Amino acid sequence: LAKTTQPISMDSYEGQEVNITCSHNNIATNDYITWYQQFPSQGPRFIIQGYKTKVTNEVASLFIPADRKSSTLSLPRVSLSDTAVYYCLVGVHHSSGSARQLTFGSGTQLTVLP
Amino acid sequence: NAGVTQTPKFQVLKTGQSMTLQCAQDMNHEYMSWYRQDPGMGLRLIHYSVGAGITDQGEVPNGYNVSRSTTEDFPLRLLSAAPSQTSVYFCASSYSKGVGYTFGSGTRLTVV
């Protein structure tokens, strides 16, 4: 299973853009990169997923360089409600047979300050 | 509402008791998994299933059993509860390749 490395914690202020970088040096050819957000006492929530280059949705952007050994989650103009733990995962589901399962690391605790 | 439903939300067990944590999804997802999360830590994979009738072990399978008789349900059985199994348990499901997991709201289990 591909391992990931993220900063343990980050602080930011309301209205700023936040970039959280994840390293995944042993990513495999078929692996996707997925980010989740988790609030206390809740299950993780899917934020964004990508394979290469840049992916953007209504919540965040995901930047993946050509070598795919890292990725950066970008949260535009964060608010206090974005305070949460953010997990980077690397893995893929196969269409049949055994699946390469997603493994969660310890995540990054993002604290947004007023 | 579509989603992943876990029951119960809270449970207290005595050491040695057995119980089943229920998980059901109504999204026709092939893939389902069970994770446990201990305080201040990430989620660790217990068991997973890639479809009805197919299950496999994750990182921390000891003390837990699963079965997948239908696409919708993926129960997790604790055979003989131990204090080390005190944790929050999350069930998750997804489509095949390329789509993220949908998680349930969790079951908080305390073993005394």
Interface residues (C-beta under 8 A of the other chain):
Chain A: Y32 T34 Y36 S41 Q42 G43 P44 R45 F46 Q49 Y87 V92 H93 H94 S95 S96 G97 S98 A99 Q101 L102 T103 F104 G105 S106 G107
Chain B: V4 Y31 S33 Y35 M41 G42 L43 R44 L45 Y48 V50 D56 G58 E59 F90 A92 S94 Y95 S96 K97 G98 V99 G100 Y101 T102 F103 G104 S105 G106
